[in-house]
Amino acid sequence: MEKKQNFEAPKNKIDRRKFMKWMAAGTAAIGTLSALPGCTGDKIEAYFQKHFKELSPAELDGVLERLQREYKKKYDVEISVNSTPAIEDVLFGYGLDLSRCIGCRRCVYACVAENNQSRNPQVQWIKVLQMEKDKGVDLLHSTPYYEPKKVPEEGHFYMPVQCHHCKNAPCTKVCPVHATWTEPDGIVVVDYNWCIGCRFCMAACPYDARHFNWSEPGIPKEEINPITEYLGNRPRPKGVVEKCTFCIQRVRKGKYPACVEICPVGARKFGNLLDENSEIREIMKNKRVFILKEELNTQPKFYYFYGT
């Protein structure tokens, strides 16, 4: 007599009981959201939005259109929200000349204006540290709170610090919902619709480059930059972590970051690390380059150097 074969059920099989429970939970959530005052179709769509990397082109277009409607209603300004893909064969790198920086902080405020950071309370993605020349690069005895009548102040030099866009980024590893990751062009991004505000990434970042939005961002209508990117400078909601994106809305269109463009002494350099003829590669080859906290092996794409 032929023996009957026993086939094991696939390990990932979902039984009917679990499926019905999930369906009931989802239906209940939709019903609850619909019943809440002011909970529109756009808010329900936002609540159930997929992860950015899972969105189809059509779904992404829908998300961008929804955000534009939300911003128009909230700020009474026509704000375009784009999703420009990474450029092929490009790996962005940043160089900062410590022998030139004068600590004027123009980069700080150009960044605030370009990237729709909150003005009240003010959120700044760039921090400029004042250091004593006699002590060299000494983070322990540095300060971001300097107010001389004129810069540079005698006997001091300045080290701006911002997101280093690390290849081996500690911040992306600790995010429990994968709301932050490194793009193919080396830019570390945050999906502000996916961020849950746990601040694990802030604790993991060795450069203190991530900032939590504690309150509703205060941006005057007339100061809003209306050209934005989904993974960049679009207005952020309260309760998320935000950071420098190398001005993704600019660099993916062939422009320099705002901080590079505004620097009055040319201390900031930016370019494609994969292009042997780029200025950033020339700096890497010919200048005294060092990496902040190199011993941590974060492998940043932000470098300090001495040009003179």
Summary of the structure (lengths in Angstrom):
residues: 308
radius of gyration: 23.3
end to end distance: 90.5
largest distance: 99.5
contacts: 859
relative contact order: 0.18
helix: 31%
strand: 16%
